[in-house]
Amino acid sequence: MEKREDRRVRVTKRMLKDALIELLKERDIYHVSIRELCEAADVNRTTFYKYYGNQFDLLSDMENDLIGFISSTIEKNQTDSEKILVSACRYLAENIEFARLIINNNADPSFPNKLFSAEAITTSFVNRYSVNQSPETLEYFYNYITYGVFRVVCVWLNKENRETPEAIAGIINRMVMR
């Protein structure tokens, strides 16, 4: 059984994540020091190192939060692609600053590969689209769909007057289902 994190630990990690988001707005991850990260979060360096080895571990934890949310949403709603998309778009809208940083490759250019190699995403895709498809065709189709949806989400997140999460999810779902 997985042990739940103490509330104080969650608060401390949230403060570190928020501080990293603010710093990543100004510079890339390679130019963020642990000292300034701890100062921005008002957290002791010893506390930081209790949870993370470096700023990349913190960023990875944040990425894993997003991937974990999407994966669990897919597992709960396997047959309802629009519900999955609405939930994912709501999450991104609620975490807009981080979503923009990660989607625009400002933080980790390898994030799309991490996202699209998540087992829940690949399994869901294969279950939905593998009928009468050769493995080669399926691979191309997977990349076409996932990276296409990713770019649509990028455009949506960067718009000043964005559609609602429900509206963009409907648009994406209609495009994918064609």
Number of C-alpha atoms within 10 A of each C-alpha: 3 4 5 7 9 8 9 9 12 12 12 17 21 14 18 23 20 17 18 26 21 16 18 20 15 10 12 14 18 10 11 16 14 17 13 14 24 19 14 16 20 13 16 14 14 10 13 21 12 9 13 16 11 12 21 15 12 18 20 14 15 19 19 17 12 18 21 15 15 22 21 14 18 22 15 12 13 17 13 10 19 18 19 22 22 21 20 22 24 16 16 19 18 12 12 15 17 24 22 21 16 22 22 17 14 15 22 18 12 10 18 15 10 13 20 17 13 15 11 20 18 16 14 16 17 16 11 12 12 15 9 8 12 9 11 9 11 17 13 10 16 18 12 12 14 18 15 15 17 16 14 14 20 16 14 19 22 14 10 7 8 13 13 14 21 16 13 19 24 17 15 19 18 11 12 13 7 5
